[in-house]
């Protein structure tokens, strides 16, 4: 017999109906073969149908709960006591020059007071320009940042006698000149601390005190003048000790989505809070104070500084995420007072002790665990497995197609299959048996 390998749609439809009935009667899922069997009593079929539906509902509820846990909290942070091999990044310390440290030769004497007000301005203060109100040049002036950049002192004129890890070093190698966020700040640029280093401290001397120092609680973060909630401000000269909390992440966490791991691996979140604050200020006043005009956005003229004092800001609304491998710092001891000009006291910032533990972020519920959970729940309630899926695909693809091929070929050659059911013999001494022949149309 030559088979017809291109059955019609009606033949495929009929084959699909037969294969569906055959699949539900012969599959390995619990309960389904019982309620689809028309030879069973109705009450039994209803009972099995209710039990099967209840099992499907229970599977769905448990899977939804597992998915919710996987999407919202698939990681866990635990302690790691192996710390001798690590290197600790030294915290950033930003030293800010006072107005007296600036080079005043770049501005005229009659404008000295005005520039000093603008230089020392922070959110919440006003710039008094009443003496210049008759001159629109001062009200609309917005080039203070460029002026202050030229007035910024060099590192070696602000800091001397620098020490790091107990060794005398050049202040130019430890501090880098950085005109950022105003006040002509100078930030540290230090190599990490190792457990084998003799000391874990940074020391420097400021010949002409006082100065302001910003201790950053996170590496590569930035202070915002007037919003000191992001940093801890300490006086100079100072004696301060800090502790470091180091969090690292296992490589498997990288494969989770950002919403799941709740941390970033790249530097796209770099200075997130600062950029969020800048965008908020610019959206409110359409300009920025001189120490935030680090982008192409417009610097505010003096008459717009009153608007800056009304800018609302909530850092929690920025939704900034930490780096997955980050170090945070906190001051534990701090002492120091603003000294007189020419004081010889040294300022010291040191690590209080080597951290006894690390914080390790790892997966507690990954994709493999998700697959195992789904399979375990479905197997418990319905006896489902991966082979059940293969069986389903087989019945409704290959078996359906070849069933239609065989059926169409039989019709073409007028082939009929005769099924003979043997009738039971009469037994007079026993009760007559009621036989109900049971036949499923399978593929021969």
C-alpha angles and dihedrals in degrees: 000000000000112000124227106228096187106066120183124252092255090054091049089049093052091046090051091054091051093046091049092055091043091050095050091048096046105031123113098237115119118254101000098094089054101055095041092052106101092196092069124087115273095239090054092050091049091049093050091046092054092048092049094048090048089052092051091050092050091049091051094049094048093046091051090052092048091048091051091053091047093050098045108031115013095140135067133196117224136171125266116197096193103098106139094090098053132097119219118215109229111241120256114257116192116201114201123202120227123231090262090061093059124099102251095186091092096067134056121255095242089056095047096096093047093051091047091054092050093045093052094041118127132172110289097035131096130225111231108221098156090115089058100037092110090060114067089196091078096041092055097036113126107160099093094117092061090048095050092048090061091047095053115121123233120254095247091054093053102037132035141170096032121187130186125183089353095303128110110245136174112268088223089061093048101039127044124206108247124170096199135140090359133278089085092269125203117202131201121256104192136160117240122275119247128202090242094059114112094230136007102215144108120212131182140159128230110205094195110041152220108059132157122247126197116205107202115217093203129043113253094011124128135222121237115215110240092017102076093161087096094057141026114243118214131184128241131267089041143169108204136164125195138188124219126220111198122198122187130178131222116241094247091068090067090074092061120094118260092251090055103046094038094210137082131238101197132054097258088106090054110138089353095159092048093050090046090052092048092051091048093051093046093048090052101044104014089233141060136233114259095259093053097046092100093126133055090278117116122266113235119252115231094260090060096055090089088064091056091063091063096054111124116216133180114175091204090066091063091071092211118176128213123240111265089238106043142146123217126193135203131186115240101173127026131168134158144105133218105271131212122267111283095022113162096208116124124226116225132193115185142169108254096213140335109276110258094205141024128215113239121196111205140161115268094172117027137166093278091051088049091054092047091049093050092047093046094051094045091047092048095054104028108011091246121167140160089268088059089060091049089049091051093050091047095052096046098042119026098019092047093049097046091044089058090046093053093044094050091047091052091052090050092055094033094240116170126189116216117205116201120203115196115230114226117248119252114258109192096193094052133061113270114258122231108220120193109190112228118206134169119191102236129169112272 
